[in-house]
Every structure is written in C-alpha cells, then in structure tokens.
Amino acid sequence: MKKKEVRVITCIICPVGCKARVTIENGKITKIEDVECPRGEEYVTRELEAPVRDFFTTVRIKGAKTPVLPVRATQPIPKDKILDCVSELASTIVDAPVKAGDVIAKNLLGLGADIVATRDLDQAKEKGQK
Amino acid sequence: MVKKEIDIAVIGGGAAGLAAAIKAKEKGTENIVILERNEELGGILPQCIHTGFGVRYFKENLTGPEYISQFIKKVEDLQIEYKLDTMVLEITPEKKILAVNSVDGLLELRAKAIVLAMGCRERTRGALGIAGTRPAGILTAGTAQRLMDIEGYVPGAKVVVLGSGDVGLIMARRFVMEGAKVEAVVEILPYASGLSRNVVQCLEDFNIPLLLEHTVTSIQGTDRVEAVTVAKVDASWRPIQETERTIECDTLILSVGLIPENELSQTASIVLDPATGGPIVNEHMETSIQGIFGCGNVVHVYDLVDHVTQAGELAGESAARYVLNKLPPLRRKITLRAGDNVKSVVPQIISGEEPVTLHLRVKKPMRNVKVKTGNLTIPQRVVRPPEMVVINLTEKTLEKLEKKDELKVSIAEETAP
C-alpha cells in the first residue's frame, strides 16, 4: 500500500518566505512545489529529512554577579534533541570565573557538539569592594 | 559638581552607542565618553542569548553576548572612557549634559558633539487598555527575558503571549525550554509581527498555537494572573464577542511593540518624526540640532542589530567629522516623505549628492513591487512589515534623481512592461 502525504514547509532562508508544498510517498520526498530557488529546495529537504537547530540555553553558575551563564552548542543539533539537551544541562553548575568559549560540556549526548560559554563572567566582588 | 569639557558624549552603551564611540575614536577624536545607566555595557544584547546576530556584519552566526563582546573589547582596547550606573538627566541645545552617578555625584559635561543612542522601550499594559484586574504575572517580553536569562528566574509556568514581536516569539521558546507551558501566542494582525525564522523555530518547532486576528480582551486574577480571555477580532480590530474564550494561565507576556526612548531628545528640543517616534535625521545621522547625532533604536526600531551597528558607525564618524570641522552642512536638503505603503523612512533628509542607505518600514506585505524614491525606482521581490526594507542609493543612481525640496518614498505594484 502506498502512503502519500503533502506537507507545507515555510522556507526561512530569505524574506520571501516560500510556502513549499512537499509530496512525500513512502517516507521519501517525491515532489517539491512552490519554492523559488535551489537554496529553498535544499532547506526544505533538510527540514524533512534531518532538521537541525542552533542550540543555546543557560546553566547555573556559582560565585558570579549573576546566577546563570549563557551557553551555546558549537554546531547545530537535531531538532528533536533540543529538550533532551536542556534536561541534560539542567543539573550543571559551573564556578566563576568563566571566559567566553570555555567548554562547559563536551560532546553533549554524543551529538558531536560541545557546549561553550558565550560570555565572560568574573568572580563577583565582595560587598563594599569597588 | 564635577564639570568637564569633552569632544563627544555618547548617551547609551548598547550596540549603537558602542559602534559610534569606536568609529569616532578611529576617525581621530580623542576625548569621548560613553554614559550608560546600566551596570554593564552592551544594552539589550547580554540578555539575548539566542543566535542570529552578526550574520551580515561579521558573516558569522553569533549569540547576543558574543556579538556585543566584540565591541566591548574594542572599547577597552581603544581606551574609550565609559561611565556605568550613570543616568543622564538632561541635555541642552548647547550640548551641555547633566548626569548623575554614585561616584561623581552630579556631573556636567560640555560636549562639542553628542551621539544619542538611548535605544527603545517596550510598550506596557498601560498602553494597551486591556480590561480586568491588576494581578502579578503580567510582564513585557524583555523583562521576562532579563529575569530568565540574566537573573535566573523562570517567571511563569502557564504562559500566554500577547503580540508576536520577535522578543515575544523568542521568549515563548525559552519558556518551553525552561519547563513552562505556552498556551498560545495571540496576534491581532493577520500575520506575525516577528521574523518568519522565529515563527518557525520558536512556535512551530514546539507546537505553540499562533492565534492570528485574535486579542486578549480581559485579564482575570487577584494576586496572580489566573486566566485571560481571548477573542477573534473583525477587520477594524474590534473583538467579536461570540468568539470569546478563556485560557487558564498564570502569566501574560506582552510583545506589542517598541518605542524609541526620546525623553532626553525632547529636553534639547530636537525635532521628532511622529512616524518613527525618533529624531528626524539627515544622511549624516544629524538631528535638527547641529552637532547632535542619533543612531540605533532611538531613531527608529530596527529588526537586525547588524544594521544598528552600521547606523552607529555612521553617526560616530559624522560626530568625529563635526568635531574636526570636516562636516559641512548639506548643500541642499531633500525631505523624504512616506508615501503609499510606507510607514516611515530614515534618514528623512538627504542631499541627493552623496551615496545613502534608506531604511523603510512598510505598512502591509506586498510582493513584486517597485520602491520609488521620487523618480527613481528599485524593484523588490517582497516587502513585509517585520523586515526593514534597505535601499542603497549609489552616487550613480543619484545622478538621475530629481532634485526637489520634497520627494515621496512609496511602494507600488510592479506593472507589466
């Protein structure tokens, strides 16, 4: 039995924002319509076959002026792993000082991306110090 | 009172102000001071922990903190003076600045040039007139962002977002990532106000419903928000009563527009443009007062920080040229007026003699259009309100421009040849 499905994907490569109509038969893309350029076709194909996203969140930090440190992944991760990565980092606590680019977690969940700090956070000064 | 004479005062240490100060220093002015009311430099960028910054300027996809740290480092390297925790109280047309902080006390700066880079502020509930009680749990998107990504609090568990501006979309995703439930994003317009990238990656990725042509008609709750009522609206934005329904939630996030912060510009009697809410500027980013320049979101609200940086650089360069007596006034002034489907245009005044980049905000989405500046037409594939239209007028193009005192900038349907 043949399974045929048509899905609409908004291309986000440029401001034109084509609404691509993609025909999928037995899990395979057989037709892409209403996309104006090859970059769009490439994006739409990747969106259906293996969508990836930039990943960023915060982790806890001790001894800095703020309690959280912004972090990011060094490369995009699979879209369906975003919440898993967040949960994995939920218990992470780092100590100040931290420099932008410091590795906070190596190869998170084996996805090939490291988690790095995106800013410097110094040790907080004691009260009264300036 | 501390009194000081300086070359250039930059008011605001965000993306625009830092770019202006750096450029002014590089162009040969020495005595520059950045006045910043926050406890660190960077403006809004330190709390924008998501990616998407710098794709144009650095050709790199950076987070907010990564983007702005490049400029903060440069300010340090160039030894540009900055004062943090410093509130500017008043500026005068004679370029006298009154400021206050806990180190200098009251501070009077006499500057040869001033760069306004105060940014913008969010519209709040008071500006919307939503009926109901006044419980805790109603926050602007930027406040929620600061609480979550700088202060480390998650300020809600069941969230409704009103308005689909970029910060609202981004916060919808952040709430989900931090374990909250986002019930809906409610938008009065028939299309999202934010970038389509954010609609896809912040809402669709997490199955958050986007209710277009809907609004929040009332807020319920005594101590804390307990629910909001939403309704579909008709063509003139009036809620249709039969469509009202209640959504239980403990938090309402507002992402309903940004307003340039021009209280200080008004103390100096700088002429503002009602369409942008910011000062009227010429192609040098000079305001109606000679030697006072403006850049970034204080002039008009941008969607990409890369463009803010460029505007800052232009204003900084102009301020330096002014101080060094190398900025002659425009030989002729052509005032640009917003025409069909154009909400605003910056700069509002050009000479028609020097290359200039126009930034337009359109009123409604259109495809296959011509952007007309007087008699010049430039084709554009698509124009959408969330994305600023950028038109580069080169020296060669400008040769053909009709030299009138006033020209209309408008968007017209492309007609078949």
Interface residues (C-beta under 8 A of the other chain):
Chain A: T10 I12 P15 V16 G17 R53 D54 F56 T57 T58 R60 T66 P67 V68 P70 R72 K79 I82 L83 V86 A100 T118 R119 D120
Chain B: P46 I49 H50 T51 G52 N61 T63 P65 E66 S69 M148 D149 I150 E151 G152 V176 M177 E178 S196 R197 V199 V200 Q201 E204 D205 R381 V382 R384 E387
